[in-house]
């Protein structure tokens, strides 16, 4: 009887997941976020910024204690951050590992002369974005999802619509603080004795040491982005336009501050480009669109309207940088099909986005199988010159839209393989904008 009821409950959950997310995940996400913010605020008041070294010593102590265990008892080490707090769709078995507490989530230092910010790895994109904008800056490369962490991006990969100017997230990292498997603390830079490690840490996904600190490049900003939306109804044309606006074809010396394209089917796309702007006229104020407000359409749905005619608007910088946050790009649509309905946005939009943590709580074995076998979460790096061919191949393999295209500058550091970006012999990648697509 118990197994029958359990089976029916799981089946009901799978068939009504959108309702479960609305009733459980959204309120739980809101309360969880409120509690986390409160705890962090209180913690910062109590410990301020001066205890970073003490917190790092705690990590070193825990690693050294692992080293003192008999070899037969040494399980592989990992962080103690729960799987359900990760943005990843994977379900890594941390219970089989020796878990090290790396609870480091402070913004340590803003250096306005060097244009850098020093942070601990668990600082979220939302937190660092809010902090920097209040001082007139932003990260040189910033993800659009507020719950991503600066450390997660450092050991994986990150990019933005500013990346055609500055490259991938890893190019904006000046130094890493790493606790090694022996419990030593080392500072890793491009030019010191650990320079080989500097080029190995990106894309390593935390396999080479525990990250305890980062120094990141920042850029000066203006409070608004003037965004232009250009509808294109030809695959040849939007590929040509992206190549031109990014500077990849060599004919455009004045590339915009931000550049991306959203492709809605093989032939139809909206190319977006934007520049920093001030609000210095009534006409500009009339065209301000705060796209992140809870009652607004999801951003990619808003962009889709410009397939009919071009447009221009001014978006507050924070809203622009986190424009895909509420819908987690377009992932939420598969979980809450009615999530972009005006009535839903009006009544419940303020609860979005749902935390990936609580979305995972509603993930049954069948839903997990569907996630891995029937949904596509894929970032692909490829030369911009092959954009048309790769869109054709993606359509052939997946036939899944929209596609998000970011041109991205890739640098040749003359060191052979660089993460998953391979050296191409005599072909120089120096200052070459490459296509970065998210499907």
WOGI-V262390 format. One record per residue. N is the residue number from 1. RES is the residue in three letters. PHI is phi in radians with two decimals (none if undefined). OMEGA is omega in whole degrees, 0 to 359 (999 if undefined). D_LAST is the distance of its C-alpha to the last C-alpha in Angstrom with 2 decimals. Layout:
# WOGI-V262390
n-><N N>
res-><RES RES>
phi-><PHI PHI>
omega-><OMEGA OMEGA>
d_last-><D_LAST D_LAST>
This chain:
# WOGI-V262390
n-><1 2 3 4 5 6 7 8 9 10 11 12 13 14 15 16 17 18 19 20 21 22 23 24 25 26 27 28 29 30 31 32 33 34 35 36 37 38 39 40 41 42 43 44 45 46 47 48 49 50 51 52 53 54 55 56 57 58 59 60 61 62 63 64 65 66 67 68 69 70 71 72 73 74 75 76 77 78 79 80 81 82 83 84 85 86 87 88 89 90 91 92 93 94 95 96 97 98 99 100 101 102 103 104 105 106 107 108 109 110 111 112 113 114 115 116 117 118 119 120 121 122 123 124 125 126 127 128 129 130 131 132 133 134 135 136 137 138 139 140 141 142 143 144 145 146 147 148 149 150 151 152 153 154 155 156 157 158 159 160 161 162 163 164 165 166 167 168 169 170 171 172 173 174 175 176 177 178 179 180 181 182 183 184 185 186 187 188 189 190 191 192 193 194 195 196 197 198 199 200 201 202 203 204 205 206 207 208 209 210 211 212 213 214 215 216 217 218 219 220 221 222 223 224 225 226 227 228 229 230 231 232 233 234 235 236 237 238 239 240 241 242 243 244 245 246 247 248 249 250 251 252 253 254 255 256 257 258 259 260 261 262 263 264 265 266 267 268 269 270 271 272 273 274 275 276 277 278 279 280 281 282 283 284 285 286 287 288 289 290 291 292 293 294 295 296 297 298 299 300 301 302 303 304 305 306 307 308 309 310 311 312 313 314 315 316 317 318 319 320 321 322 323 324 325 326 327 328 329 330 331 332 333 334 335 336 337 338 339 340 341 342 343 344 345 346 347 348 349 350 351 352 353 354 355 356 357 358 359 360 361 362 363 364 365 366 367 368 369 370 371 372 373 374 375 376 377 378 379 380 381 382 383 384 385 386 387 388 389 390 391 392 393 394 395 396 397 398 399 400 401 402 403 404 405 406 407 408 409 410 411 412 413 414 415 416 417 418 419 420 421 422 423 424 425 426 427 428 429 430 431 432 433 434 435 436 437 438 439>
res-><UNK UNK UNK UNK UNK UNK UNK UNK UNK UNK UNK UNK UNK UNK UNK UNK UNK UNK UNK UNK UNK UNK UNK UNK UNK UNK UNK UNK UNK UNK UNK UNK UNK UNK UNK UNK UNK UNK UNK UNK UNK UNK UNK UNK UNK UNK UNK UNK UNK UNK UNK UNK UNK UNK UNK UNK UNK UNK UNK UNK UNK UNK UNK UNK UNK UNK UNK UNK UNK UNK UNK UNK UNK UNK UNK UNK UNK UNK UNK UNK UNK UNK UNK UNK UNK UNK UNK UNK UNK UNK UNK UNK UNK UNK UNK UNK UNK UNK UNK UNK UNK UNK UNK UNK UNK UNK UNK UNK UNK UNK UNK UNK UNK UNK UNK UNK UNK UNK UNK UNK UNK UNK UNK UNK UNK UNK UNK UNK UNK UNK UNK UNK UNK UNK UNK UNK UNK UNK UNK UNK UNK UNK UNK UNK UNK UNK UNK UNK UNK UNK UNK UNK UNK UNK UNK UNK UNK UNK UNK UNK UNK UNK UNK UNK UNK UNK UNK UNK UNK UNK UNK UNK UNK UNK UNK UNK UNK UNK UNK UNK UNK UNK UNK UNK UNK UNK UNK UNK UNK UNK UNK UNK UNK UNK UNK UNK UNK UNK UNK UNK UNK UNK UNK UNK UNK UNK UNK UNK UNK UNK UNK UNK UNK UNK UNK UNK UNK UNK UNK UNK UNK UNK UNK UNK UNK UNK UNK UNK UNK UNK UNK UNK UNK UNK UNK UNK UNK UNK UNK UNK UNK UNK UNK UNK UNK UNK UNK UNK UNK UNK UNK UNK UNK UNK UNK UNK UNK UNK UNK UNK UNK UNK UNK UNK UNK UNK UNK UNK UNK UNK UNK UNK UNK UNK UNK UNK UNK UNK UNK UNK UNK UNK UNK UNK UNK UNK UNK UNK UNK UNK UNK UNK UNK UNK UNK UNK UNK UNK UNK UNK UNK UNK UNK UNK UNK UNK UNK UNK UNK UNK UNK UNK UNK UNK UNK UNK UNK UNK UNK UNK UNK UNK UNK UNK UNK UNK UNK UNK UNK UNK UNK UNK UNK UNK UNK UNK UNK UNK UNK UNK UNK UNK UNK UNK UNK UNK UNK UNK UNK UNK UNK UNK UNK UNK UNK UNK UNK UNK UNK UNK UNK UNK UNK UNK UNK UNK UNK UNK UNK UNK UNK UNK UNK UNK UNK UNK UNK UNK UNK UNK UNK UNK UNK UNK UNK UNK UNK UNK UNK UNK UNK UNK UNK UNK UNK UNK UNK UNK UNK UNK UNK UNK UNK UNK UNK UNK UNK UNK UNK UNK UNK UNK UNK UNK UNK UNK UNK UNK UNK UNK UNK UNK UNK UNK UNK UNK UNK UNK UNK UNK UNK UNK UNK UNK UNK UNK UNK UNK UNK>
phi-><none -1.06 -1.16 -1.13 -1.10 -1.10 -1.11 -1.19 -1.13 -1.13 -1.09 -1.13 -1.07 -1.18 -1.40 -2.19 -1.08 -1.02 -1.18 -1.11 -1.10 -1.13 -1.40 -1.90 -1.15 -1.15 -1.09 -1.12 -1.10 -1.10 -1.16 -1.06 -1.09 -1.12 -1.13 -1.07 -1.07 -1.15 -1.08 -1.13 -1.11 -1.09 -1.06 -1.20 -1.15 -1.30 -1.93 0.93 -1.80 -1.34 -1.80 -1.00 -1.06 -1.14 -1.14 -1.16 -1.08 -1.10 -1.14 -1.04 -1.07 -1.13 -1.20 -1.16 -1.10 -1.08 -1.11 -1.44 -1.23 -1.02 -0.97 -1.17 -1.80 -1.48 -1.42 -0.99 -1.51 -2.68 -1.30 -1.54 -1.07 -1.08 -0.96 -1.23 -1.60 -1.49 -1.35 -1.16 -1.46 -1.39 -2.23 -1.24 -1.42 -1.25 -1.14 -1.62 -2.07 -1.52 -1.65 -1.90 -1.34 -2.09 -1.55 -2.19 -2.49 -1.98 -1.51 -1.61 -2.78 -1.92 -1.92 -1.33 -1.36 -1.49 1.01 -2.40 -2.32 -1.89 -2.44 -1.54 -1.19 -1.59 -1.14 -1.47 -1.06 -1.06 -1.17 -1.22 -1.13 -1.10 -1.12 -1.22 -1.07 -1.11 -1.85 1.57 -2.39 -2.61 -1.08 -1.07 -2.33 -2.41 -1.28 -1.52 -1.83 -1.12 -1.46 -1.10 -1.94 -1.13 -1.26 -1.07 -1.19 -1.13 -1.65 -1.95 -2.72 -2.50 -2.68 -2.61 -1.34 -1.71 -1.26 -1.19 -1.72 -2.10 1.62 -1.23 -0.92 -1.07 -1.25 -1.73 -1.57 -1.60 -2.76 -2.06 -1.82 -2.20 -1.69 -1.38 -1.13 -1.56 1.65 -1.42 -1.82 -2.25 -1.80 -1.94 -2.24 -1.16 -2.06 -1.61 -1.17 -1.82 -1.08 -1.08 -1.18 -0.96 -1.52 -1.69 -1.13 -1.07 1.31 -1.46 0.96 1.37 -1.50 -1.90 2.75 -1.64 -1.40 -2.16 -2.92 -2.49 -2.00 -2.10 -1.32 -2.22 -2.28 -1.29 -2.36 -1.96 -1.29 -2.32 -2.06 -1.48 -1.87 -1.91 -1.92 -2.10 -1.31 -2.32 -2.09 -2.64 -1.07 -1.02 -1.24 -1.24 -1.14 -1.12 -1.15 -1.11 -1.08 -1.22 -1.14 -1.35 1.56 -1.18 -1.50 1.40 -1.79 -2.08 -1.50 -2.09 -1.30 -1.18 -1.17 -2.37 -2.66 -2.81 -2.46 -1.95 -1.77 -1.67 -2.74 -0.98 -1.86 -2.13 -2.58 -2.06 -1.59 -2.00 -2.37 -2.51 -2.39 -1.04 -2.59 -1.83 -1.66 -2.17 -2.73 -1.12 -1.07 -1.17 -1.03 -1.20 -1.89 -1.36 -2.28 -1.47 -1.18 -1.58 -1.11 -1.08 -1.55 -1.38 -1.07 -0.96 -1.08 -1.18 -1.26 -1.07 -1.11 -1.01 -1.09 -1.41 -1.10 -1.45 -2.82 -1.18 -2.73 -2.56 -2.71 -1.96 -2.04 -0.94 -0.95 -1.07 -1.06 -1.16 -1.09 -1.92 -1.13 -1.68 -1.17 -1.11 -1.76 0.80 1.07 -2.32 -1.21 -1.09 -1.05 -1.26 -1.73 -2.19 -1.01 -1.69 -1.13 -1.66 -1.14 -0.93 -1.18 -1.10 -1.08 -1.16 -1.54 -2.20 -1.03 -1.18 -1.54 -1.48 -1.52 -1.18 -1.24 -0.92 -0.96 -1.46 -1.10 -1.19 -1.11 -1.68 -1.59 -1.45 -1.04 -1.18 -1.17 -1.10 -1.10 -1.10 -1.05 -1.44 -1.86 -2.15 -2.05 -2.10 -2.13 -2.48 -1.79 -2.25 -1.77 -2.72 -1.09 -1.08 -1.11 -1.80 -0.96 -1.04 -1.08 -1.28 -1.16 -1.05 -1.18 -1.10 -1.15 -1.12 -1.38 -2.05 0.86 -2.06 -2.34 -1.33 -2.00 -1.94 -2.04 -2.09 -1.20 -2.44 -1.31 -2.09 -1.88 -1.66 -1.60 1.02 -2.21 1.30 -1.13 -2.24 1.11 -1.64 -1.66 -1.61 -1.19 -1.86 1.14 -1.43 -1.46 -1.44 -1.66 -1.04 0.99 -1.77 -1.12 -1.97 -1.34 -2.22 -1.93 -2.05 -1.88>
omega-><181 180 179 179 179 180 180 179 179 179 179 178 181 182 183 186 179 179 179 178 180 186 186 190 183 176 180 178 181 180 179 180 179 180 180 179 181 180 180 180 179 180 180 178 183 186 181 184 189 187 178 181 179 180 178 178 176 178 179 180 180 179 179 176 176 180 181 178 172 183 182 182 183 172 175 180 172 176 181 179 185 177 187 177 183 175 184 175 181 179 184 183 179 179 179 184 172 189 180 180 178 183 184 188 182 168 192 188 172 179 184 177 179 185 176 171 179 188 169 193 184 172 182 177 178 181 183 178 180 180 185 180 179 178 178 182 169 172 177 174 185 177 183 183 187 184 175 180 181 178 178 178 181 183 174 177 179 178 180 178 172 188 175 176 190 178 180 180 184 180 183 178 180 179 175 165 186 167 184 180 177 181 178 175 180 173 186 177 181 190 182 186 180 185 177 179 180 183 179 186 176 180 184 178 173 184 187 180 178 178 180 178 181 168 189 175 174 178 175 186 167 191 182 173 173 186 174 179 183 177 179 186 177 179 178 185 182 174 179 183 179 179 181 184 180 184 184 181 175 184 184 183 185 182 179 179 183 183 176 174 173 184 186 165 191 185 188 182 170 176 181 171 185 178 176 184 172 174 185 177 178 180 179 180 180 182 177 178 177 193 184 178 192 184 180 175 172 193 182 174 176 180 182 180 182 172 183 182 179 180 180 177 179 182 175 188 181 178 181 184 181 188 181 188 187 181 185 191 174 180 184 182 180 181 178 185 182 188 180 178 183 181 178 181 182 185 189 183 181 178 183 4 173 178 175 178 184 172 180 178 181 183 175 180 181 178 178 177 178 180 184 188 188 175 183 172 189 170 182 175 181 177 181 180 181 184 182 181 183 175 176 181 178 178 179 184 190 186 183 179 3 170 179 185 174 169 185 178 179 185 173 181 177 181 182 183 180 186 179 175 188 178 186 176 184 179 183 175 184 176 179 176 177 177 173 185 174 181 999>
d_last-><43.07 40.91 38.32 38.32 37.74 34.96 33.26 33.61 32.36 29.17 28.70 29.30 26.80 24.07 25.07 25.45 22.85 22.16 25.91 26.16 23.51 25.44 28.81 28.13 24.86 25.04 28.75 28.47 25.64 27.83 30.91 29.25 27.93 31.42 33.14 31.00 31.67 35.35 35.68 34.09 36.34 39.41 38.57 38.25 41.55 43.23 42.03 40.99 39.45 42.30 41.43 38.37 40.62 42.02 38.64 37.68 41.02 40.24 37.12 39.30 41.98 39.67 38.41 42.03 43.10 40.56 42.13 45.54 44.65 46.02 43.61 43.53 42.16 39.44 36.09 32.99 32.38 29.38 29.07 30.31 27.38 26.60 23.42 23.05 22.84 19.83 16.25 15.28 14.75 17.46 21.12 23.15 26.86 28.46 31.65 32.32 32.32 34.72 33.08 33.82 33.76 31.89 32.18 31.76 30.31 32.47 32.10 34.99 35.80 34.91 36.48 36.62 38.62 36.22 33.14 31.83 31.19 31.96 30.25 30.10 26.84 26.33 26.42 23.38 21.35 22.89 26.35 26.23 24.80 27.64 30.21 29.46 29.22 32.61 34.01 32.41 29.62 25.96 24.15 23.38 19.79 18.65 15.53 15.00 15.58 19.36 19.70 18.18 21.18 22.32 23.31 20.07 18.33 21.31 21.05 17.31 15.44 14.86 14.37 14.96 15.60 18.99 17.81 18.85 22.28 22.40 19.68 17.79 19.22 21.45 23.29 24.55 26.12 29.85 31.02 30.27 32.83 32.57 34.73 35.15 35.85 39.56 39.33 39.83 38.27 37.12 35.69 33.24 33.02 32.29 36.04 37.84 38.83 35.45 33.49 32.20 30.67 29.18 26.91 26.12 25.10 21.60 19.13 22.12 20.91 24.50 26.23 28.73 30.35 30.22 28.96 31.48 31.07 29.13 30.25 27.58 27.87 27.92 28.42 30.71 29.28 30.49 30.00 27.86 25.10 25.91 22.68 22.70 20.39 20.63 19.63 19.06 19.53 19.30 16.65 19.40 20.23 17.00 16.48 20.14 19.98 17.26 19.36 22.48 21.58 20.24 23.49 22.10 24.48 27.42 28.71 27.48 29.43 28.52 24.81 23.70 23.21 19.62 17.11 13.59 12.20 10.26 9.94 11.12 12.06 12.95 15.95 15.50 14.02 15.51 16.19 17.36 19.88 22.23 25.35 27.42 30.15 33.31 34.61 37.94 38.60 38.77 36.59 33.69 34.27 34.04 30.46 29.18 26.25 25.66 22.16 22.03 25.09 24.79 25.81 23.37 20.43 17.01 15.93 13.13 15.77 18.33 16.55 16.22 20.03 20.35 19.27 22.97 24.56 24.02 24.82 25.63 26.04 26.81 24.71 26.35 24.84 24.01 22.36 20.22 19.25 18.31 17.04 13.91 16.13 17.63 14.61 12.63 10.00 9.83 10.46 14.17 14.16 13.78 16.68 18.77 18.37 21.24 20.06 19.77 23.15 25.72 28.15 25.78 24.78 28.49 29.71 27.03 24.49 26.47 25.53 21.77 19.57 20.45 20.75 18.55 22.03 23.26 20.20 20.88 24.44 23.47 21.45 23.71 23.53 22.24 19.46 18.57 18.59 16.35 13.82 13.94 14.48 12.98 9.82 6.53 5.99 5.30 6.46 8.19 11.45 13.31 16.28 15.87 18.42 16.18 13.35 14.64 15.03 11.60 10.09 12.91 12.16 8.53 10.28 13.09 11.56 9.20 10.04 7.32 7.17 7.01 4.95 6.45 8.81 11.46 14.43 15.96 19.53 20.25 23.86 26.09 28.38 30.43 29.98 28.28 25.14 23.33 21.07 18.39 19.15 21.92 24.98 25.26 29.05 30.66 27.50 27.26 24.02 26.14 24.78 22.21 19.13 16.11 12.64 10.06 6.43 3.77 0.00>
